[in-house]
Amino acid sequence: MKHPDHLANVFMSRTERLFTLLQTLRHHRFPVPGASLAEELGVSLRTLYRDIATLQAQGANIEGEPGLGYVLRPGFMLPPLMFTAEEIEALVLGSRWVAKRTDTPLGNAAKNALAKISAVLPAELRRTLDSSSLMVGTPSLAETDVVDLSIIRQAIRGEYKLRIGYRDLQGNATQRTIWPLALGYFDHVRMLAGWCEVRRDFRHFRTDRISALHLVQDRYPRSKQELLKEWRACDAYQ
């Protein structure tokens, strides 16, 4: 009788092989001979045909037949079972980091996303997720935010302006209208990057110094992608 660990390894290697097969087919616009695919994957033709039948049963629109070649038509999304062991550990570690190092709504969203992934994973991969021993340390004491950071994220996603009350390092209070571009999470502080209409330039704002926050129902006049490119190229990003 085969040891359970051996069976798990066989399952994982086949899962990774199916993923690799899909990725290989994605790189080809025209049918690829089965023999070429089998050689690239290091399997027999019989195994390749079985893998293709498995993917077709899972919804992959793979057209072709033995002797003619195979092609993957657009539109197929990888199901969660196609995660490798390291990809699952990356998801677990990332969600644990978000849960501990960001604000409560985003942390809860990370936990919920991981729970949804876990719910549709096969039992073998779910055990990999549940038994992950990658941990995130307790963060050092960080500054407390007064405003709701989820509003900032909403503005960034929708490319809406924000009107903020801001207090600088010397305690001087100002009112700003900004075009929010990015929100950085660090151990001690969170930083909002954006274009400031008052300064007419890119500026960084510590979120713990934002005393008031209002989402303006006006989109800023330029695309976020274009502004991000300029921000990364300027000294403010360095």
Secondary structure, DSSP 8 states (H G I E B T S, - for coil): ---HHHHHHHHHHHHHHHHHHHHHHHT-SS-B-HHHHHHHHT--HHHHHHHHHHHHHTT--EEEETTTEEEE-TT----GGG--HHHHHHHHHHHHHHHHHS-HHHHHHHHHHHHHHHHHS-HHHHHHHHT---------------S-HHHHHHHHHHTEEEEEEEE-TT--EEEEEEEEEEEEE-SS-EEEEEEETTTTEEEEEEGGGEEEEEEEEEE-SS-HHHHHHHHHHSGGG-
